[in-house]
């Protein structure tokens, strides 16, 4: 195959199709597509044979490369966000000897679903949610600590859903 072959004619892999399917499904959960548009785009994505086919399927949808990701790190201090603060789509917290307090109850979240990834060695994390929000913390692994959720775990339409993932060693 020539090196200068346009991407539009290069054959796509199953992995390429799966990434596009995930992007379409994310757009649907964000309210960017109707159920009819979802079905039509999924069918086109799963039968696409070239890069051009896949590019046309995601036309008008946000690019995954612009995903809002913020990483906060601390060696020994507590990471604290309260009041009105910009909440990214993905928040990564990394702390060796400190904990984290993330209060989402007084701020505006621009996404229907966010992910908080915790990497805490010797600290604990407290996440305060706005009324009606849900959380799934099944993706958190612990060594000596525990995970307590006081809100429903299943996402609800029109409500903020938080996915918590990561590792807590001794918190």
HUWOTA-V494538 format. One record per pair of residues at least 12 apart in sequence whose ideal C-beta (glycine too) atoms are under 6 Angstrom apart, sorted by sequence separation. I is the first residue (numbers start at 1). J is the second residue. If there is no record, write none. Layout:
BEGIN
I|J + I|J
END
This chain:
BEGIN
45|57 + 137|149 + 44|57 + 79|93 + 135|149 + 41|57 + 135|151 + 24|41 + 134|151 + 136|153 + 24|42 + 70|88 + 134|152 + 68|88 + 78|98 + 87|107 + 68|89 + 69|90 + 70|91 + 71|92 + 72|93 + 73|94 + 74|95 + 75|96 + 76|97 + 77|98 + 78|99 + 79|100 + 80|101 + 81|102 + 82|103 + 134|155 + 67|89 + 76|98 + 85|107 + 87|109 + 89|111 + 129|151 + 134|156 + 83|106 + 84|107 + 105|128 + 145|168 + 21|45 + 74|98 + 99|123 + 140|164 + 20|45 + 89|114 + 90|115 + 91|116 + 92|117 + 93|118 + 94|119 + 95|120 + 96|121 + 97|122 + 98|123 + 99|124 + 100|125 + 101|126 + 102|127 + 103|128 + 104|129 + 105|130 + 104|130 + 133|159 + 139|165 + 140|166 + 141|167 + 142|168 + 143|169 + 144|170 + 145|171 + 132|159 + 133|160 + 134|161 + 135|162 + 136|163 + 137|164 + 17|45 + 95|123 + 20|54 + 27|61 + 23|58 + 12|48 + 20|57 + 11|49 + 12|51 + 9|50 + 10|51 + 23|64 + 12|54 + 8|51 + 7|51 + 8|52 + 119|166 + 124|171 + 113|161 + 114|162 + 115|163 + 116|164 + 117|165 + 118|166 + 119|167 + 120|168 + 121|169 + 122|170 + 123|171 + 117|166 + 109|160 + 120|171 + 30|112
END
